[in-house]
Amino acid sequence: MKYREPFTVFSRKLKSAKRVWYYQTYDQKGHRTSALSTGQLTKSAARAICRTLEKEGNQVGPYDIF
């Protein structure tokens, strides 16, 4: 079985041509939750924030996943 991270990270392009990275988590049924901005401009920084939130046990989305 393929390993899946507890979050997905993707970028959106702003009108100013900057790319901001967003993340989504999964709810109890395995469906993705609404996207939330990390405020980061690089993918590695965005993933680091998600991992930090996971380790701290903070709520990352509308559901307490971690």
N, CA, C and O atoms as a Maestro MAE file, in Angstrom:
{
 s_m_m2io_version
 :::
 2.0.0
}

f_m_ct {
 s_m_title
 :::
 protein
 m_atom[264] {
  # First column is atom index #
  i_m_mmod_type
  r_m_x_coord
  r_m_y_coord
  r_m_z_coord
  i_m_residue_number
  s_m_chain_name
  s_m_pdb_residue_name
  s_m_pdb_atom_name
  i_m_atomic_number
  :::
  1 25 0.836 -1.167 0.000 1 A "MET " " N  " 7
  2 3 0.000 0.000 0.000 1 A "MET " " CA " 6
  3 2 0.893 1.245 0.000 1 A "MET " " C  " 6
  4 15 1.931 1.272 0.661 1 A "MET " " O  " 8
  5 25 0.491 2.244 -0.725 2 A "LYS " " N  " 7
  6 3 1.266 3.467 -0.851 2 A "LYS " " CA " 6
  7 2 1.117 4.329 0.399 2 A "LYS " " C  " 6
  8 15 0.019 4.485 0.935 2 A "LYS " " O  " 8
  9 25 2.247 4.891 0.858 3 A "TYR " " N  " 7
  10 3 2.236 5.785 2.016 3 A "TYR " " CA " 6
  11 2 1.669 7.138 1.607 3 A "TYR " " C  " 6
  12 15 1.999 7.661 0.543 3 A "TYR " " O  " 8
  13 25 0.826 7.693 2.447 4 A "ARG " " N  " 7
  14 3 0.259 9.020 2.189 4 A "ARG " " CA " 6
  15 2 0.507 9.906 3.396 4 A "ARG " " C  " 6
  16 15 0.210 9.530 4.530 4 A "ARG " " O  " 8
  17 25 1.054 11.084 3.141 5 A "GLU " " N  " 7
  18 3 1.282 12.052 4.214 5 A "GLU " " CA " 6
  19 2 -0.074 12.529 4.733 5 A "GLU " " C  " 6
  20 15 -1.065 12.463 4.006 5 A "GLU " " O  " 8
  21 25 -0.132 13.006 5.975 6 A "PRO " " N  " 7
  22 3 -1.407 13.474 6.530 6 A "PRO " " CA " 6
  23 2 -1.834 14.838 6.005 6 A "PRO " " C  " 6
  24 15 -2.839 15.386 6.458 6 A "PRO " " O  " 8
  25 25 -1.085 15.393 5.055 7 A "PHE " " N  " 7
  26 3 -1.422 16.686 4.463 7 A "PHE " " CA " 6
  27 2 -0.949 16.741 3.015 7 A "PHE " " C  " 6
  28 15 -0.068 15.981 2.611 7 A "PHE " " O  " 8
  29 25 -1.539 17.644 2.241 8 A "THR " " N  " 7
  30 3 -1.153 17.895 0.856 8 A "THR " " CA " 6
  31 2 -0.774 19.361 0.743 8 A "THR " " C  " 6
  32 15 -1.455 20.224 1.297 8 A "THR " " O  " 8
  33 25 0.314 19.649 0.024 9 A "VAL " " N  " 7
  34 3 0.785 21.019 -0.151 9 A "VAL " " CA " 6
  35 2 0.735 21.358 -1.633 9 A "VAL " " C  " 6
  36 15 1.182 20.572 -2.469 9 A "VAL " " O  " 8
  37 25 0.193 22.527 -1.961 10 A "PHE " " N  " 7
  38 3 0.125 22.970 -3.356 10 A "PHE " " CA " 6
  39 2 0.198 24.485 -3.410 10 A "PHE " " C  " 6
  40 15 -0.030 25.159 -2.405 10 A "PHE " " O  " 8
  41 25 0.518 25.025 -4.590 11 A "SER " " N  " 7
  42 3 0.667 26.479 -4.710 11 A "SER " " CA " 6
  43 2 -0.481 27.089 -5.505 11 A "SER " " C  " 6
  44 15 -1.138 26.434 -6.313 11 A "SER " " O  " 8
  45 25 -0.689 28.367 -5.237 12 A "ARG " " N  " 7
  46 3 -1.632 29.174 -6.010 12 A "ARG " " CA " 6
  47 2 -0.912 30.452 -6.401 12 A "ARG " " C  " 6
  48 15 -0.157 31.020 -5.612 12 A "ARG " " O  " 8
  49 25 -1.149 30.890 -7.610 13 A "LYS " " N  " 7
  50 3 -0.497 32.093 -8.104 13 A "LYS " " CA " 6
  51 2 -1.361 33.311 -7.788 13 A "LYS " " C  " 6
  52 15 -2.555 33.333 -8.086 13 A "LYS " " O  " 8
  53 25 -0.742 34.323 -7.182 14 A "LEU " " N  " 7
  54 3 -1.439 35.560 -6.861 14 A "LEU " " CA " 6
  55 2 -1.403 36.506 -8.053 14 A "LEU " " C  " 6
  56 15 -0.671 36.269 -9.014 14 A "LEU " " O  " 8
  57 25 -2.182 37.569 -7.995 15 A "LYS " " N  " 7
  58 3 -2.184 38.564 -9.070 15 A "LYS " " CA " 6
  59 2 -0.823 39.224 -9.223 15 A "LYS " " C  " 6
  60 15 -0.471 39.679 -10.311 15 A "LYS " " O  " 8
  61 25 -0.067 39.276 -8.153 16 A "SER " " N  " 7
  62 3 1.269 39.880 -8.189 16 A "SER " " CA " 6
  63 2 2.313 38.923 -8.760 16 A "SER " " C  " 6
  64 15 3.505 39.229 -8.732 16 A "SER " " O  " 8
  65 25 1.890 37.777 -9.273 17 A "ALA " " N  " 7
  66 3 2.737 36.741 -9.875 17 A "ALA " " CA " 6
  67 2 3.534 35.950 -8.835 17 A "ALA " " C  " 6
  68 15 4.360 35.118 -9.210 17 A "ALA " " O  " 8
  69 25 3.312 36.184 -7.560 18 A "LYS " " N  " 7
  70 3 3.952 35.381 -6.520 18 A "LYS " " CA " 6
  71 2 3.177 34.085 -6.355 18 A "LYS " " C  " 6
  72 15 1.976 34.024 -6.620 18 A "LYS " " O  " 8
  73 25 3.874 33.064 -5.920 19 A "ARG " " N  " 7
  74 3 3.240 31.787 -5.616 19 A "ARG " " CA " 6
  75 2 3.224 31.603 -4.107 19 A "ARG " " C  " 6
  76 15 4.265 31.650 -3.452 19 A "ARG " " O  " 8
  77 25 2.042 31.393 -3.569 20 A "VAL " " N  " 7
  78 3 1.878 31.143 -2.137 20 A "VAL " " CA " 6
  79 2 1.445 29.696 -1.980 20 A "VAL " " C  " 6
  80 15 0.620 29.199 -2.748 20 A "VAL " " O  " 8
  81 25 2.000 29.026 -0.988 21 A "TRP " " N  " 7
  82 3 1.718 27.613 -0.775 21 A "TRP " " CA " 6
  83 2 0.601 27.413 0.244 21 A "TRP " " C  " 6
  84 15 0.565 28.062 1.289 21 A "TRP " " O  " 8
  85 25 -0.297 26.509 -0.084 22 A "TYR " " N  " 7
  86 3 -1.456 26.151 0.734 22 A "TYR " " CA " 6
  87 2 -1.343 24.688 1.135 22 A "TYR " " C  " 6
  88 15 -0.568 23.933 0.548 22 A "TYR " " O  " 8
  89 25 -2.116 24.295 2.135 23 A "TYR " " N  " 7
  90 3 -2.150 22.889 2.530 23 A "TYR " " CA " 6
  91 2 -3.575 22.445 2.801 23 A "TYR " " C  " 6
  92 15 -4.451 23.246 3.125 23 A "TYR " " O  " 8
  93 25 -3.780 21.144 2.658 24 A "GLN " " N  " 7
  94 3 -5.049 20.510 2.997 24 A "GLN " " CA " 6
  95 2 -4.742 19.283 3.834 24 A "GLN " " C  " 6
  96 15 -3.746 18.597 3.604 24 A "GLN " " O  " 8
  97 25 -5.596 19.009 4.799 25 A "THR " " N  " 7
  98 3 -5.482 17.794 5.592 25 A "THR " " CA " 6
  99 2 -6.626 16.863 5.190 25 A "THR " " C  " 6
  100 15 -7.406 17.176 4.289 25 A "THR " " O  " 8
  101 25 -6.715 15.741 5.852 26 A "TYR " " N  " 7
  102 3 -7.769 14.773 5.574 26 A "TYR " " CA " 6
  103 2 -8.660 14.629 6.795 26 A "TYR " " C  " 6
  104 15 -8.178 14.628 7.928 26 A "TYR " " O  " 8
  105 25 -9.958 14.508 6.562 27 A "ASP " " N  " 7
  106 3 -10.879 14.317 7.679 27 A "ASP " " CA " 6
  107 2 -10.945 12.840 8.056 27 A "ASP " " C  " 6
  108 15 -10.202 12.025 7.510 27 A "ASP " " O  " 8
  109 25 -11.827 12.496 8.982 28 A "GLN " " N  " 7
  110 3 -11.924 11.123 9.469 28 A "GLN " " CA " 6
  111 2 -12.342 10.135 8.385 28 A "GLN " " C  " 6
  112 15 -12.038 8.946 8.477 28 A "GLN " " O  " 8
  113 25 -13.036 10.620 7.363 29 A "LYS " " N  " 7
  114 3 -13.478 9.754 6.272 29 A "LYS " " CA " 6
  115 2 -12.453 9.659 5.148 29 A "LYS " " C  " 6
  116 15 -12.667 8.929 4.180 29 A "LYS " " O  " 8
  117 25 -11.342 10.388 5.261 30 A "GLY " " N  " 7
  118 3 -10.312 10.347 4.232 30 A "GLY " " CA " 6
  119 2 -10.479 11.386 3.143 30 A "GLY " " C  " 6
  120 15 -9.747 11.369 2.154 30 A "GLY " " O  " 8
  121 25 -11.435 12.293 3.310 31 A "HIS " " N  " 7
  122 3 -11.644 13.358 2.329 31 A "HIS " " CA " 6
  123 2 -10.789 14.568 2.688 31 A "HIS " " C  " 6
  124 15 -10.532 14.841 3.860 31 A "HIS " " O  " 8
  125 25 -10.354 15.284 1.657 32 A "ARG " " N  " 7
  126 3 -9.554 16.482 1.902 32 A "ARG " " CA " 6
  127 2 -10.416 17.600 2.478 32 A "ARG " " C  " 6
  128 15 -11.586 17.748 2.126 32 A "ARG " " O  " 8
  129 25 -9.813 18.383 3.372 33 A "THR " " N  " 7
  130 3 -10.499 19.521 3.979 33 A "THR " " CA " 6
  131 2 -10.244 20.771 3.143 33 A "THR " " C  " 6
  132 15 -9.533 20.712 2.139 33 A "THR " " O  " 8
  133 25 -10.809 21.879 3.543 34 A "SER " " N  " 7
  134 3 -10.602 23.146 2.843 34 A "SER " " CA " 6
  135 2 -9.136 23.549 2.911 34 A "SER " " C  " 6
  136 15 -8.436 23.242 3.876 34 A "SER " " O  " 8
  137 25 -8.684 24.241 1.873 35 A "ALA " " N  " 7
  138 3 -7.290 24.675 1.803 35 A "ALA " " CA " 6
  139 2 -7.048 25.866 2.719 35 A "ALA " " C  " 6
  140 15 -7.880 26.768 2.820 35 A "ALA " " O  " 8
  141 25 -5.906 25.854 3.379 36 A "LEU " " N  " 7
  142 3 -5.485 26.949 4.245 36 A "LEU " " CA " 6
  143 2 -4.096 27.406 3.812 36 A "LEU " " C  " 6
  144 15 -3.255 26.583 3.450 36 A "LEU " " O  " 8
  145 25 -3.856 28.697 3.847 37 A "SER " " N  " 7
  146 3 -2.575 29.241 3.425 37 A "SER " " CA " 6
  147 2 -1.515 29.042 4.499 37 A "SER " " C  " 6
  148 15 -1.782 29.183 5.693 37 A "SER " " O  " 8
  149 25 -0.296 28.710 4.047 38 A "THR " " N  " 7
  150 3 0.842 28.660 4.962 38 A "THR " " CA " 6
  151 2 1.523 30.016 5.024 38 A "THR " " C  " 6
  152 15 2.258 30.298 5.970 38 A "THR " " O  " 8
  153 25 1.286 30.861 4.019 39 A "GLY " " N  " 7
  154 3 1.933 32.164 3.954 39 A "GLY " " CA " 6
  155 2 3.365 32.093 3.463 39 A "GLY " " C  " 6
  156 15 4.087 33.090 3.494 39 A "GLY " " O  " 8
  157 25 3.779 30.917 3.011 40 A "GLN " " N  " 7
  158 3 5.158 30.715 2.572 40 A "GLN " " CA " 6
  159 2 5.277 30.812 1.054 40 A "GLN " " C  " 6
  160 15 4.314 30.568 0.327 40 A "GLN " " O  " 8
  161 25 6.473 31.170 0.590 41 A "LEU " " N  " 7
  162 3 6.719 31.310 -0.844 41 A "LEU " " CA " 6
  163 2 7.464 30.118 -1.429 41 A "LEU " " C  " 6
  164 15 7.621 30.025 -2.647 41 A "LEU " " O  " 8
  165 25 7.926 29.204 -0.577 42 A "THR " " N  " 7
  166 3 8.612 28.012 -1.068 42 A "THR " " CA " 6
  167 2 7.913 26.763 -0.540 42 A "THR " " C  " 6
  168 15 7.331 26.761 0.545 42 A "THR " " O  " 8
  169 25 7.987 25.708 -1.335 43 A "LYS " " N  " 7
  170 3 7.336 24.458 -0.956 43 A "LYS " " CA " 6
  171 2 7.983 23.851 0.287 43 A "LYS " " C  " 6
  172 15 7.289 23.339 1.165 43 A "LYS " " O  " 8
  173 25 9.301 23.909 0.359 44 A "SER " " N  " 7
  174 3 9.991 23.317 1.505 44 A "SER " " CA " 6
  175 2 9.612 24.021 2.812 44 A "SER " " C  " 6
  176 15 9.453 23.367 3.842 44 A "SER " " O  " 8
  177 25 9.470 25.338 2.775 45 A "ALA " " N  " 7
  178 3 9.065 26.081 3.973 45 A "ALA " " CA " 6
  179 2 7.627 25.735 4.361 45 A "ALA " " C  " 6
  180 15 7.316 25.611 5.546 45 A "ALA " " O  " 8
  181 25 6.761 25.581 3.376 46 A "ALA " " N  " 7
  182 3 5.365 25.229 3.646 46 A "ALA " " CA " 6
  183 2 5.263 23.836 4.265 46 A "ALA " " C  " 6
  184 15 4.506 23.630 5.213 46 A "ALA " " O  " 8
  185 25 6.027 22.880 3.729 47 A "ARG " " N  " 7
  186 3 6.014 21.524 4.280 47 A "ARG " " CA " 6
  187 2 6.575 21.507 5.702 47 A "ARG " " C  " 6
  188 15 6.104 20.750 6.551 47 A "ARG " " O  " 8
  189 25 7.576 22.338 5.955 48 A "ALA " " N  " 7
  190 3 8.158 22.415 7.298 48 A "ALA " " CA " 6
  191 2 7.125 22.916 8.306 48 A "ALA " " C  " 6
  192 15 7.063 22.418 9.431 48 A "ALA " " O  " 8
  193 25 6.326 23.887 7.913 49 A "ILE " " N  " 7
  194 3 5.271 24.401 8.795 49 A "ILE " " CA " 6
  195 2 4.248 23.304 9.088 49 A "ILE " " C  " 6
  196 15 3.825 23.142 10.233 49 A "ILE " " O  " 8
  197 25 3.854 22.561 8.075 50 A "CYS " " N  " 7
  198 3 2.881 21.479 8.278 50 A "CYS " " CA " 6
  199 2 3.440 20.407 9.207 50 A "CYS " " C  " 6
  200 15 2.726 19.906 10.076 50 A "CYS " " O  " 8
  201 25 4.707 20.054 9.034 51 A "ARG " " N  " 7
  202 3 5.319 19.054 9.914 51 A "ARG " " CA " 6
  203 2 5.409 19.562 11.352 51 A "ARG " " C  " 6
  204 15 5.196 18.802 12.297 51 A "ARG " " O  " 8
  205 25 5.724 20.844 11.514 52 A "THR " " N  " 7
  206 3 5.788 21.434 12.852 52 A "THR " " CA " 6
  207 2 4.419 21.394 13.523 52 A "THR " " C  " 6
  208 15 4.311 21.039 14.697 52 A "THR " " O  " 8
  209 25 3.380 21.755 12.785 53 A "LEU " " N  " 7
  210 3 2.023 21.704 13.333 53 A "LEU " " CA " 6
  211 2 1.653 20.277 13.721 53 A "LEU " " C  " 6
  212 15 1.003 20.051 14.742 53 A "LEU " " O  " 8
  213 25 2.068 19.323 12.903 54 A "GLU " " N  " 7
  214 3 1.780 17.916 13.185 54 A "GLU " " CA " 6
  215 2 2.478 17.471 14.468 54 A "GLU " " C  " 6
  216 15 1.866 16.819 15.314 54 A "GLU " " O  " 8
  217 25 3.748 17.817 14.613 55 A "LYS " " N  " 7
  218 3 4.509 17.410 15.800 55 A "LYS " " CA " 6
  219 2 3.970 18.050 17.070 55 A "LYS " " C  " 6
  220 15 3.938 17.413 18.122 55 A "LYS " " O  " 8
  221 25 3.547 19.303 16.976 56 A "GLU " " N  " 7
  222 3 3.017 20.007 18.143 56 A "GLU " " CA " 6
  223 2 1.613 19.551 18.496 56 A "GLU " " C  " 6
  224 15 1.119 19.842 19.585 56 A "GLU " " O  " 8
  225 25 0.968 18.836 17.580 57 A "GLY " " N  " 7
  226 3 -0.387 18.363 17.831 57 A "GLY " " CA " 6
  227 2 -1.427 19.442 17.669 57 A "GLY " " C  " 6
  228 15 -2.552 19.304 18.151 57 A "GLY " " O  " 8
  229 25 -1.064 20.517 16.995 58 A "ASN " " N  " 7
  230 3 -2.017 21.608 16.773 58 A "ASN " " CA " 6
  231 2 -3.049 21.213 15.743 58 A "ASN " " C  " 6
  232 15 -2.802 20.370 14.880 58 A "ASN " " O  " 8
  233 25 -4.188 21.824 15.843 59 A "GLN " " N  " 7
  234 3 -5.232 21.603 14.860 59 A "GLN " " CA " 6
  235 2 -4.808 22.279 13.571 59 A "GLN " " C  " 6
  236 15 -4.528 23.478 13.559 59 A "GLN " " O  " 8
  237 25 -4.759 21.524 12.490 60 A "VAL " " N  " 7
  238 3 -4.275 22.048 11.226 60 A "VAL " " CA " 6
  239 2 -5.414 22.442 10.318 60 A "VAL " " C  " 6
  240 15 -5.215 23.236 9.399 60 A "VAL " " O  " 8
  241 25 -6.572 21.927 10.539 61 A "GLY " " N  " 7
  242 3 -7.707 22.250 9.691 61 A "GLY " " CA " 6
  243 2 -8.970 22.271 10.523 61 A "GLY " " C  " 6
  244 15 -8.917 22.423 11.744 61 A "GLY " " O  " 8
  245 25 -10.099 22.121 9.870 62 A "PRO " " N  " 7
  246 3 -11.355 22.122 10.604 62 A "PRO " " CA " 6
  247 2 -11.516 20.898 11.503 62 A "PRO " " C  " 6
  248 15 -12.386 20.881 12.374 62 A "PRO " " O  " 8
  249 25 -10.685 19.875 11.298 63 A "TYR " " N  " 7
  250 3 -10.738 18.669 12.116 63 A "TYR " " CA " 6
  251 2 -9.406 18.498 12.816 63 A "TYR " " C  " 6
  252 15 -8.369 18.899 12.289 63 A "TYR " " O  " 8
  253 25 -9.427 17.914 13.983 64 A "ASP " " N  " 7
  254 3 -8.188 17.661 14.710 64 A "ASP " " CA " 6
  255 2 -7.620 16.335 14.214 64 A "ASP " " C  " 6
  256 15 -7.975 15.274 14.728 64 A "ASP " " O  " 8
  257 25 -6.747 16.394 13.224 65 A "ILE " " N  " 7
  258 3 -6.228 15.195 12.575 65 A "ILE " " CA " 6
  259 2 -5.043 14.620 13.331 65 A "ILE " " C  " 6
  260 15 -4.952 13.406 13.515 65 A "ILE " " O  " 8
  261 25 -4.148 15.469 13.764 66 A "PHE " " N  " 7
  262 3 -2.874 14.989 14.296 66 A "PHE " " CA " 6
  263 2 -2.980 14.628 15.750 66 A "PHE " " C  " 6
  264 15 -1.994 14.205 16.354 66 A "PHE " " O  " 8
  :::
 }
 m_bond[263] {
  # First column is bond index #
  i_m_from
  i_m_to
  i_m_order
  :::
  1 1 2 1
  2 2 3 1
  3 3 4 2
  4 3 5 1
  5 5 6 1
  6 6 7 1
  7 7 8 2
  8 7 9 1
  9 9 10 1
  10 10 11 1
  11 11 12 2
  12 11 13 1
  13 13 14 1
  14 14 15 1
  15 15 16 2
  16 15 17 1
  17 17 18 1
  18 18 19 1
  19 19 20 2
  20 19 21 1
  21 21 22 1
  22 22 23 1
  23 23 24 2
  24 23 25 1
  25 25 26 1
  26 26 27 1
  27 27 28 2
  28 27 29 1
  29 29 30 1
  30 30 31 1
  31 31 32 2
  32 31 33 1
  33 33 34 1
  34 34 35 1
  35 35 36 2
  36 35 37 1
  37 37 38 1
  38 38 39 1
  39 39 40 2
  40 39 41 1
  41 41 42 1
  42 42 43 1
  43 43 44 2
  44 43 45 1
  45 45 46 1
  46 46 47 1
  47 47 48 2
  48 47 49 1
  49 49 50 1
  50 50 51 1
  51 51 52 2
  52 51 53 1
  53 53 54 1
  54 54 55 1
  55 55 56 2
  56 55 57 1
  57 57 58 1
  58 58 59 1
  59 59 60 2
  60 59 61 1
  61 61 62 1
  62 62 63 1
  63 63 64 2
  64 63 65 1
  65 65 66 1
  66 66 67 1
  67 67 68 2
  68 67 69 1
  69 69 70 1
  70 70 71 1
  71 71 72 2
  72 71 73 1
  73 73 74 1
  74 74 75 1
  75 75 76 2
  76 75 77 1
  77 77 78 1
  78 78 79 1
  79 79 80 2
  80 79 81 1
  81 81 82 1
  82 82 83 1
  83 83 84 2
  84 83 85 1
  85 85 86 1
  86 86 87 1
  87 87 88 2
  88 87 89 1
  89 89 90 1
  90 90 91 1
  91 91 92 2
  92 91 93 1
  93 93 94 1
  94 94 95 1
  95 95 96 2
  96 95 97 1
  97 97 98 1
  98 98 99 1
  99 99 100 2
  100 99 101 1
  101 101 102 1
  102 102 103 1
  103 103 104 2
  104 103 105 1
  105 105 106 1
  106 106 107 1
  107 107 108 2
  108 107 109 1
  109 109 110 1
  110 110 111 1
  111 111 112 2
  112 111 113 1
  113 113 114 1
  114 114 115 1
  115 115 116 2
  116 115 117 1
  117 117 118 1
  118 118 119 1
  119 119 120 2
  120 119 121 1
  121 121 122 1
  122 122 123 1
  123 123 124 2
  124 123 125 1
  125 125 126 1
  126 126 127 1
  127 127 128 2
  128 127 129 1
  129 129 130 1
  130 130 131 1
  131 131 132 2
  132 131 133 1
  133 133 134 1
  134 134 135 1
  135 135 136 2
  136 135 137 1
  137 137 138 1
  138 138 139 1
  139 139 140 2
  140 139 141 1
  141 141 142 1
  142 142 143 1
  143 143 144 2
  144 143 145 1
  145 145 146 1
  146 146 147 1
  147 147 148 2
  148 147 149 1
  149 149 150 1
  150 150 151 1
  151 151 152 2
  152 151 153 1
  153 153 154 1
  154 154 155 1
  155 155 156 2
  156 155 157 1
  157 157 158 1
  158 158 159 1
  159 159 160 2
  160 159 161 1
  161 161 162 1
  162 162 163 1
  163 163 164 2
  164 163 165 1
  165 165 166 1
  166 166 167 1
  167 167 168 2
  168 167 169 1
  169 169 170 1
  170 170 171 1
  171 171 172 2
  172 171 173 1
  173 173 174 1
  174 174 175 1
  175 175 176 2
  176 175 177 1
  177 177 178 1
  178 178 179 1
  179 179 180 2
  180 179 181 1
  181 181 182 1
  182 182 183 1
  183 183 184 2
  184 183 185 1
  185 185 186 1
  186 186 187 1
  187 187 188 2
  188 187 189 1
  189 189 190 1
  190 190 191 1
  191 191 192 2
  192 191 193 1
  193 193 194 1
  194 194 195 1
  195 195 196 2
  196 195 197 1
  197 197 198 1
  198 198 199 1
  199 199 200 2
  200 199 201 1
  201 201 202 1
  202 202 203 1
  203 203 204 2
  204 203 205 1
  205 205 206 1
  206 206 207 1
  207 207 208 2
  208 207 209 1
  209 209 210 1
  210 210 211 1
  211 211 212 2
  212 211 213 1
  213 213 214 1
  214 214 215 1
  215 215 216 2
  216 215 217 1
  217 217 218 1
  218 218 219 1
  219 219 220 2
  220 219 221 1
  221 221 222 1
  222 222 223 1
  223 223 224 2
  224 223 225 1
  225 225 226 1
  226 226 227 1
  227 227 228 2
  228 227 229 1
  229 229 230 1
  230 230 231 1
  231 231 232 2
  232 231 233 1
  233 233 234 1
  234 234 235 1
  235 235 236 2
  236 235 237 1
  237 237 238 1
  238 238 239 1
  239 239 240 2
  240 239 241 1
  241 241 242 1
  242 242 243 1
  243 243 244 2
  244 243 245 1
  245 245 246 1
  246 246 247 1
  247 247 248 2
  248 247 249 1
  249 249 250 1
  250 250 251 1
  251 251 252 2
  252 251 253 1
  253 253 254 1
  254 254 255 1
  255 255 256 2
  256 255 257 1
  257 257 258 1
  258 258 259 1
  259 259 260 2
  260 259 261 1
  261 261 262 1
  262 262 263 1
  263 263 264 2
  :::
 }
}
